[in-house]
Amino acid sequence: MEAIASIDSSDNQYLTFMLADEEYGVDILTVQELRGWEPTTPIPNTPSYVLGVINLRGVVIPIVDLRNRFGLEHMEYGPTTVVVIVKVQEKGKERILGIVVDAVSEVYDIGKADMQPPPEMDGAISIDFVTGLATMNEKMVILLDINRLVHEGILSKAKEVPTEAEEAKEHV
């Protein structure tokens, strides 16, 4: 009788994608869907990496260009450009966000033992949203915590429009 291999519960699946010849990954449980690039409706007073919003089945979601967010050179959107729709937790609320990437790559099973911690950068750049690095098929994959990436400023730096009640309080 053959032994059945047990599944290592410490393994997580990561959807990986390309940005400027580097491969990044996010926990697949945060991924809602993949979409081709479509134009967005710009929103005033948002950071330059927030391209605008799209209406996704009645839900308005912000779209973020990760190349711009990471300070990478702009690249024209083409047939391989993908918008990864992800679910994030921000201030105890679940939000939907789209991130524009150059191309989707693979889905990998990555265990804790396969991950290395991110290198120390002595505060030169913020890598708080990098959870680790993994070598898969002889290439390095940078694993991102999409929730931390949001807290590092994607949505939190977008200017919030005060409600009428908040504006009334300010004028009292």
C-alpha positions, 0 to 999 in steps of 0.5 A: 500500500502506498503512503499518501503524502500529507499536505504541509499546512504551513504552505501558502499559495502565492500568485506571482506577477512581473514588474520590470523583470522582477517577480512579485507574489501575493497570497492567493487568498487575497486575489478576487480575479484577474482582468485585462487593462481597461481605462479608469475614471480619474479621481482628483487629489489622489496620489499619482499611483492611483490611476482612478476607479472602475465600476466592477459589477456595481462596486467602485474600486480604486486602481493602483499602478504598482510600477508607479507605486514602487518608483519604477519606470512607466511602461505602456499598457499592452496585451499582457498588462493585467489588473489583479483585483485583491481583497484587503483589510484596512482599519477593520474593513474589507476593501477591494482594490485593483493593482496593475502589473506587467503580466501574471506569472505563476501560482507557487506553493511556498512554505515558511521554510522556503522563505527568507526574511527581507534584507535590512535596509536601515530605513533607506527605503520602506520594505515593511510590505515585503514579507519575505523572499523565496527562490522558485525555479532558480529565480527570486520571488519578492513576497508582498503583504498586500494589507501592509502595502495598503497601510503604507499609503495606497489608500490611506494617502488618498485624500478623503472628502469630508461628509457634510456633517464633518464639514458642519462640525468644522465651522462651529 
